Amino acid sequence: MRRVSACCFTSLFSGIHSKHDNKNKHTQRTRKTMENPTNNAGDQVEPLHESKSSQIVEGNTNDSNRSLARNIILNHDFSEELHLWHTNCCDGFVVSVKSDYPPGISEKSGGNYAVVTNRKECWQGLEQDITARVSSGSTYTVSADVGVSGPLQGSADVLATLKLEYRGKGTSYLFIGRTSVSNEKWEKFEGTFSLSTMPDRVVFYFEGPPPEIDLLIKPVVIVCSSPSESASHGCFTAGDENIILNPRFEDGMNNWSGRGCKIVLHDSIADGKVVPQSGKYFISATERTQTWNGVQQEITGRVQRKLAYDVTAVARIFGNNVTSSDVRVTLWVQSPNLRDQYVGIANAQATDKDWVQLQGKFLLNGSPSRVVIYIEGPPAGTDILLNSLIVKHAEKIPPSPPPVIEDPAFGVNIIENSNLIDSSTNGWFPLGNCTLSVGTGSPHVLPPMARDSLGVHEPLSGRYILVTKRTQNWMGPAQMITDKLKLFLTYQVSAWVRIGSVASGQQNVNVALGVDNQWVNGGQVDANGDRWYEIGGSFRIEKQPSKVMVYIQGPAPGVDLMVAGLQIFPVDRQARFRYLRKQIDMVRKRDVILKFSGGGSDEFFGTFVKVIQTQNIFPFGTCISRTNIDNEDFVEFFAKNFNWAVFGNELKWYWTEPQQGNFNYKDADEMLDLCKKQNIETRGHCIFWEVEGVVQSWIRSLNNNDLMKAVQNRLTGLLSRYQGKFRHYDVNNEMLHGSFYQDRLGKEIRANMFKTAHQLDPSALLFVNDYHVEDGCDTRSCPDRYIQHVIDLQEQGAPVGGIGIQGHIDNPVGPIVCSALDKLGILGLPIWFTELDVSSINEHVRADDLEVMLREAFAHPAVEGIMLWGFWELFMSRNNAHLVNAEGDINEAGIRYLALKREWLSHARGHVDDQGEFKFRGFHGTYHVDIVTASKKVSKTFVVDKGDLPLVISIDL
């Protein structure tokens, strides 16, 4: 159950007071309630930003000519937790159908329902803003199932009400209807309303039961039963038309201009060799002297904030002896305070031979003063040719259904003759001009990561494939497995490998797949000739291939290769989850005893206890960007569902000092202010980035002495400015994948960065941070290398305080991830997943991958925090990794994340025992308890922290 704390509602409009202004306000409000007018005119309202859980309601409308009506309530069934709902000066959470809260009512609920609790006034309840989805003159029908729970004698009324706000005129309330409800029984609520005039703001909410009584609400439906003739919301199609004026140049060059260059209209060029792909004309951007020069159109006033737009351009290049170049579609956005933002929309490799199509998508979070779209990219002197440009409101694409996998055969090895029965290589063939034979003496046990997945398993044969006469790195044993694979299944790869003793130094060994001639990484290891090495990895295929071959490759030509017991098998994730739930219970929970005093045993008889966890203290965070915080929907989801944040770019050196001496801390300052306001902790990412390709050009151009001064200035400037404000810092990002500063300033520079950072801000925990640590697919950053890296820094005196695993992972397998965590755990440092994301075009598969990573991390005792690398579409570094779609709809991955957050909250209720105690086992975090005796009610908050012994909380009654 996800619990949401809510502060009291503050009106958006000046001069309007919320209902909690004084204790008599509810009485005043009741007297102001208007009679509900009826009007048969109007039209149905269709939401501009439609929630995934909004629905088509069949029949049951007052208009016999209308068989389908759109529910204007978003997230009507609470499948997205309380997203888009708000509790009014109280608290709330969502109970799933599998829960038993409160006892006796959940099994009758038939689905999720909302619980509104900690109500101190009868008007406190659950509300949703429906302003954009209703219109005056239309009649709306309301229906829902409602209930109550708590120390109630008899029944209570549940009311539905509209709060109507008028700018400069105050607030009025429109009574919709009421129903009488008995304790822990569901009743049907029904009512109607219509608006004679359209307010500035319309808020629908449920209220009514006495204070201290929980209000329960099941799916809420509001449909337009009698549309007015003038209402237009229901057929809203804003953005369906191309917002580009004169998109194919049929009106010459009107509405178009050159961006730092000249533009010319053509029907053909190059003696007729270049003609439009469609239509009669195209434009060339010529006399370009900069890569950003191109053709542009201002679209200010025609593009709306918080709407997603699809962009399609047809372009090519011409001249200057350039035959191929990157061409980009970019958006320039200027805010009212003159802040410039550049949004990359689409890019493609264009040629001078053919037209190419560029496709992309964008969304504006804020309210800009100017917006210009333009085409750029090729080198100076090369013309850009543009045939057409289309920008339309993005069509909502229905999500892919969950894949149906018949007979997945979990744990069954698809490799033929893996054990080399009869000492033959039947089923195998040599890839390339090498020789396969069978040897003996390999391990008889499964590699550990495979053993963790498969459990008890028959021993291996001790035979291995010996590959000799290798003349290329890619030569090795191979098998065709095309017909043995199933789409969307995650396969684990496991084998023992070894190389010939003649090899000098480590050699890379790789289990690879050729999928229609595309290389897929199935796992890597660096091996010496001294022993057998475990190799582990994973893969998944999501599009039907025509040919799939698995092969083992990697060592240098002339180096013999040995392979034993290759296993490729589908992973049973649900079986792993059952194991992880037990681990999570041990690692993240604690026994709690509520011990009551202040009365005799008779005093405790019948005393009822209700315990609700309001917050899990485990850090769940996300990456945010400056542009995100202009979108109030983004901020709402962020503040409700995360307690830590990291900035995607705004703290990096190339952002805070793009040119030497030209500083920009404004973005980071504003983001810090937001996090502080929302009580969200922050990580500092990152002070330096060791990969040369991301180091700004002015730094690369410095001589070594000036570079050392710049490094010191960066440390002093950043950490002095933000001393005590960031709990963590990634000191020098990706040191296992880059070495710019070390190459220029010597090996000791890395440790010195840590030392100086600690001196400037002793309160901050200093992290190493790198990628491909946990997935087995990159030997540069395997756990053993990472461990040695940390030890090397520590031996130089670096105060390394934490280990960052970025977690950009595909098709994760639990035991492989856990193996990496186990190895890193020996260092005794806190481990954080710092940039976690998973990617799949199928959001159900994406949700499965995310669940694997979250459960593995949460179940491991060395992991002390999880940061997602974003959650909102179009604002993540990877495609198909988002949890929330561009316009605010929570997809299956987001629903899974919220369900796990809800699963990791503890609630309990019952009666005090004869010893005056109430016992439960709960997750670490903050709790609220209500104790109801025959004569009084006592409330208390307490914190369950980590500990092996039961936590005793004394409560005086």
Secondary structure, DSSP 4 states (H G I P E B T S, - for coil): -EEEE-PPP--SSTT---TTSSTTHHHHHHHHPBP----S-------SS--TT--EEES-SS-TT-SEEE---TTTT-TTTTTT-EESSSEEEEE-TT--SSTTTGGGT-S-EEEEE---STT--EEEE-GGG--TT-EEEEEEEEEEESS-SSEEEEEEEEEEEETTTEEEEEEEEEEEEEBT--EEEEEEEE-SS--SEEEEEEE-SPTTPEEEE---EEEEEE--SS--GGG--TT-S--SSSTT-TTTTTT-EEESSEEEEES-BTTTTB--SSSS-EEEEES--STT-EEEEE-TTTS-TT-EEEEEEEEEEESTT--EEEEEEEEEEE-TT--EEEEEEEEEEEESSS-EEEEEEEE--S--SEEEEEEE-SPTTPEEEEEEEEEEEPPPPPPPPPPP-S---TT---STTTT-GGG--TT-EEESS-EEEEEE---SSPPHHHHHHH-S-PPP-SEEEEEES--STT-EEEEE-GGG--TT-EEEEEEEEEE-TT--S-EEEEEEEEETTEEEEEEEEEE-TTS-EEEEEEEE--S--S-EEEEEE-SPTT--EEEEEEEEEE--HHHHHHHHHHHHHHHHEEEEEEEEESS-HHHHTT-EEEEEEEEE-S-EEEEE-TGGGG-HHHHHHHHHH-SEEEESSTTSHHHH-SBTTB---HHHHHHHHHHHHTT-EEEEEEEEE--GGGS-HHHHTS-HHHHHHHHHHHHHHHHHHTTTT-SEEEEEETTTT--HHHHHH-THHHHHHHHHHHHH-TTSEEEEEESSSSSS--GGG-HHHHHHHHHHHHHTT----EEEE--B-SS--HHHHHHHHHHHHTT---EEEEEEB---SSHHHHHHHHHHHHHHHHH-TTEEEEEES--BTTSSSSTT--SB-TTS-B-HHHHHHHHHHHHT--EEEEE--TTSEEEEEEESEEEEEEEE-SS-EEEEEEEE---SSPEEEEEE-
